[in-house]
Amino acid sequence: MNSKKLRLITIVLLIGLTIPFESVAQNTRYIVRDLGTLGGTFSIAFAINNKGAIDGLSNTLGDNAEHGFFWRKGVMTDLGTLGGINSIARDRLNERDQIAGRAETSVSDPLGEDFCLTGTGLVCLPFLWTNGVMTPLPTLGRNGAAHAVNNRGQVVGLAETLTPDPTCTPPQVLQFKPVFWQRGRIHQLPTFAGDADGLAVVINDRGQAAGASGDCTVISRHALLWQKGVAIDLGTLGGPTALPQAINNQGQIVGNSSLAGGGGHGFLWQNGVMSDLGTLPGDNVSAVFGINSKAQVVGVSCNPGGCLPIIWQNGVMTDLTTLVAADSELIIDTPRGINDRGEIVGAGVDPNSGEVHAFLAVPQNGEVAGPTTATARTRVKKALPANIRKLLRLYPHNDIGIWPRK
């Protein structure tokens, strides 16, 4: 692992409708807690359920591997692997504390693929973690990845077939399809007409799943909602690509889309309509990653100088750095998930060491926001390891949902 610290500048895309902004739009402030790591210098939380359990990714001691973690009541548990070096827990764990993800085995991929995006070349398998046990899920060929599990135990993700895909760029060779698993059995989901490849990203308790299809190089040509076995094209904000990131039980979907003139913004899709969530004033790009049942959305708003964490609700986008109490342990960097209690998780920066750690932001309802850890418009310089930057790229399956892929 390259231990050199790098500055992470989240590049999303360009220009669009601006949502009205209020620096203190809520009568709420947040206390931000450092969740720690599995011994290394980096961690990020991806999701939080309504009981306050959290999943994510952390470097292990020595920063030589990344493992998925489960955090509950102050204890971070290492999910382990399937015999290999690395694993990752993904964007939704359910209320039974089941976690979906992907993990390496000890077997080298015979085609030299790097499906887990870690550089090891080991076979990568989807898993479901339940009560401390990581169970591999079946694939359509060799590699696969699971992304989310709902309260019915249904899991979504993607799985390779054994068919070579001429649109792939090495090391990826084979075609992959969107799938869901139920009672341990794999089922293939349809792609948009003419699309060879696809992935399912999230699923709600009604069995509605969201994801995308396209080709191996540009998987996000068509943002899709699957319900009752039918793929529905969600459209875009005018550009050629879009990718969902989260769905709630009301069927509201958030994600990121390119714009007609280039660049991109976060979107909210509901009742057949995709709406542009815009940016903070002075910014030109945004990306969103999580939504709860109250339609509170979290993400980032960016300009060439960097990004700010945001929460969007009731049509208003707010800079989260203006709502964080001064006695918080971390500065919020990238919010990734939000539960129905309004608790937010993601990655934050330790102001003393500069390390990036998973955070939990707990709303202090009824308290007026402030004082804060940073004034509005302060953009954090991040210290993200090079291998994590690679892990969060869009290839062959997306972990961040930010373009362009490099």
SVG drawing of the C-alpha trace seen along z (x, -y; Angstrom):
<svg xmlns="http://www.w3.org/2000/svg" viewBox="-45 -32 49 52">
<polyline fill="none" stroke="black" stroke-width="0.4" points="0.0,0.0 1.2,-3.5 1.2,-5.3 1.9,-8.7 -0.9,-11.1 -2.7,-12.6 -5.2,-15.4 -8.6,-14.2 -10.4,-16.7 -13.8,-15.2 -14.5,-16.0 -18.1,-15.7 -19.2,-17.8 -20.3,-21.2 -23.0,-23.9 -26.8,-23.8 -29.7,-25.0 -28.8,-26.4 -31.0,-25.5 -31.6,-28.4 -29.1,-28.2 -29.3,-29.2 -26.1,-28.9 -28.2,-27.9 -31.3,-26.5 -32.1,-24.1 -32.7,-24.6 -30.3,-21.7 -26.6,-21.2 -24.5,-18.1 -22.0,-16.5 -19.5,-14.6 -17.9,-11.4 -14.7,-9.7 -15.5,-6.0 -11.8,-5.0 -10.2,-2.4 -9.3,1.2 -5.7,0.2 -4.8,-1.7 -4.8,-5.4 -8.0,-5.5 -11.7,-4.6 -15.0,-5.6 -18.6,-4.8 -21.1,-4.0 -24.4,-3.4 -26.3,-3.6 -29.5,-1.7 -32.2,-3.1 -30.8,-1.3 -27.5,-3.2 -25.4,-0.3 -22.9,-1.3 -20.9,0.4 -17.9,-0.8 -14.3,-0.3 -11.1,-0.6 -7.4,-0.1 -6.0,2.6 -2.9,2.2 0.1,1.2 -2.2,-0.1 -1.5,3.0 -5.1,4.1 -8.7,2.8 -11.5,4.6 -15.2,4.1 -16.3,3.2 -19.4,3.3 -19.8,0.7 -22.3,0.8 -22.3,-0.9 -18.7,-2.0 -17.2,1.3 -15.8,1.7 -15.8,5.3 -13.6,6.5 -15.7,8.4 -12.6,10.3 -12.3,11.7 -13.0,14.9 -9.4,16.1 -7.8,13.2 -6.4,9.8 -9.2,7.2 -12.9,6.8 -15.4,3.9 -18.9,3.4 -21.3,1.5 -24.0,-1.1 -26.9,0.5 -27.1,2.7 -30.5,3.8 -32.2,3.6 -31.1,7.1 -27.5,5.9 -26.9,7.9 -24.2,6.5 -23.6,7.0 -20.2,6.5 -17.4,8.1 -14.3,9.9 -11.2,11.5 -10.5,15.1 -7.0,16.7 -7.3,17.7 -5.7,15.7 -8.0,14.6 -7.0,16.8 -7.6,13.8 -5.7,11.3 -8.8,9.3 -9.0,6.9 -12.7,7.1 -12.2,6.0 -10.2,3.0 -7.4,3.6 -4.5,4.5 -4.1,8.0 -5.6,9.9 -7.5,12.2 -10.9,13.6 -13.6,11.3 -16.9,12.7 -20.1,11.1 -21.0,11.9 -23.7,11.5 -22.4,11.1 -24.8,12.3 -24.2,12.6 -20.4,12.6 -20.3,15.0 -19.3,14.0 -21.1,16.2 -20.2,16.1 -23.0,15.6 -23.2,17.4 -22.2,15.6 -22.9,16.1 -19.3,17.1 -16.3,16.2 -16.4,12.7 -19.1,10.6 -20.0,7.9 -22.9,7.3 -24.0,3.7 -27.0,3.6 -29.4,5.8 -33.0,4.9 -35.0,6.0 -36.4,9.0 -32.9,10.3 -32.8,9.5 -29.4,8.6 -28.4,6.7 -25.2,6.2 -23.5,7.5 -21.9,10.7 -19.7,11.6 -20.7,14.0 -18.2,16.2 -18.7,14.1 -15.8,11.9 -16.8,8.2 -15.0,6.3 -16.0,3.0 -13.9,3.7 -10.5,2.1 -7.9,4.4 -7.7,5.7 -11.5,6.3 -12.3,8.9 -15.7,10.4 -19.2,9.1 -21.1,8.4 -24.9,8.2 -27.1,6.7 -28.4,9.3 -30.2,9.9 -30.0,12.8 -32.9,14.2 -32.6,17.1 -29.0,17.7 -30.0,18.0 -28.9,15.6 -31.3,14.0 -30.3,11.8 -32.0,8.5 -32.6,7.1 -30.5,4.3 -31.7,1.5 -32.3,2.6 -29.0,3.0 -26.8,2.6 -24.4,5.5 -23.4,4.7 -25.1,3.5 -25.1,3.3 -27.7,3.0 -26.7,0.5 -29.5,0.3 -32.8,2.0 -35.6,0.9 -38.0,3.0 -40.6,3.0 -38.1,4.9 -37.5,1.9 -33.9,1.9 -31.9,-0.9 -28.8,-0.8 -27.6,-1.3 -26.6,0.4 -24.4,-0.4 -21.2,1.1 -18.1,2.1 -16.4,-1.3 -19.4,-3.5 -21.8,-1.5 -24.0,-4.5 -25.5,-5.1 -29.0,-4.3 -30.0,-4.8 -32.6,-2.1 -35.3,-1.3 -36.3,2.4 -39.7,3.3 -41.6,6.5 -38.9,7.7 -39.2,4.7 -36.3,2.2 -37.5,-1.5 -35.2,-4.1 -34.9,-7.1 -33.5,-9.5 -30.8,-12.1 -30.4,-15.8 -29.7,-16.3 -26.3,-14.6 -25.5,-11.1 -25.0,-9.3 -26.7,-8.9 -26.1,-6.6 -28.4,-6.0 -26.8,-6.0 -29.7,-5.4 -33.4,-4.6 -35.9,-4.9 -39.0,-2.9 -41.1,-5.6 -39.4,-4.8 -37.5,-8.1 -34.1,-7.7 -31.0,-10.0 -27.9,-9.8 -25.7,-11.8 -26.2,-12.7 -24.2,-14.5 -25.6,-17.7 -26.2,-18.7 -23.3,-21.1 -20.9,-18.8 -20.4,-18.3 -23.0,-17.0 -25.3,-17.4 -27.0,-15.3 -30.6,-14.4 -33.8,-13.3 -36.1,-11.0 -39.7,-10.6 -43.0,-9.9 -41.4,-9.6 -39.6,-12.9 -35.8,-13.6 -35.1,-16.9 -31.8,-18.7 -30.7,-19.3 -28.2,-22.0 -25.2,-23.2 -24.3,-25.7 -23.8,-29.3 -20.5,-29.7 -20.2,-26.0 -20.6,-24.3 -20.8,-20.6 -22.5,-18.3 -22.9,-14.6 -25.3,-13.0 -25.0,-9.6 -27.8,-9.0 -31.5,-9.6 -33.8,-8.7 -37.5,-8.2 -37.9,-12.0 -36.3,-12.8 -33.2,-14.3 -30.3,-13.9 -26.5,-14.1 -23.6,-14.6 -21.1,-17.2 -21.0,-20.5 -17.9,-21.4 -15.9,-24.0 -12.3,-23.8 -11.1,-24.6 -12.6,-21.5 -15.9,-20.3 -18.2,-21.0 -20.4,-18.5 -24.1,-19.2 -27.6,-18.2 -30.6,-18.9 -34.1,-19.0 -37.3,-20.7 -35.8,-22.2 -32.9,-23.8 -29.2,-22.8 -27.2,-23.6 -23.4,-23.5 -22.9,-21.0 -19.8,-22.7 -22.0,-25.5 -24.0,-23.1 -21.2,-21.2 -20.5,-22.0 -17.0,-23.2 -16.4,-20.3 -16.8,-17.7 -14.0,-15.2 -13.8,-15.4 -14.4,-17.9 -17.1,-16.4 -15.6,-15.7 -17.8,-13.4 -21.3,-12.4 -22.3,-9.0 -25.5,-7.9 -28.3,-9.1 -30.9,-7.2 -34.5,-8.1 -33.3,-9.7 -31.2,-12.1 -27.9,-10.6 -25.2,-11.0 -22.1,-8.9 -19.2,-9.2 -15.6,-10.3 -14.2,-13.1 -10.8,-14.7 -9.0,-14.8 -7.8,-18.4 -4.7,-17.4 -3.4,-14.4 -4.9,-15.1 -6.1,-11.4 -9.4,-10.6 -11.7,-8.5 -15.3,-7.3 -17.6,-9.6 -21.1,-9.6 -22.9,-12.9 -25.7,-13.0 -28.3,-15.8 -28.9,-17.7 -32.5,-18.6 -33.8,-21.8 -30.4,-23.4 -29.5,-26.4 -26.6,-25.6 -23.2,-26.8 -20.6,-27.5 -19.0,-25.4 -15.7,-23.7 -15.3,-25.7 -16.8,-28.8 -19.0,-28.4 -17.1,-27.8 -14.1,-26.2 -12.9,-23.4 -11.0,-20.6 -7.7,-19.3 -8.1,-15.5 -5.4,-12.9 -6.7,-9.9 -4.3,-7.1 -3.7,-6.4 -5.0,-2.8 -8.4,-4.1 -8.6,-6.6 -8.4,-3.6 -11.0,-1.7 -13.5,-4.5 -13.3,-4.8 -16.0,-3.9 -14.6,-0.6 -16.1,1.9 -18.6,1.1 -19.1,-2.3 -18.4,-3.1 -18.7,-6.9 -20.7,-7.9 -18.5,-10.7 -17.3,-11.4 -15.0,-11.4 -13.4,-8.0 -9.6,-8.1"/>
</svg>
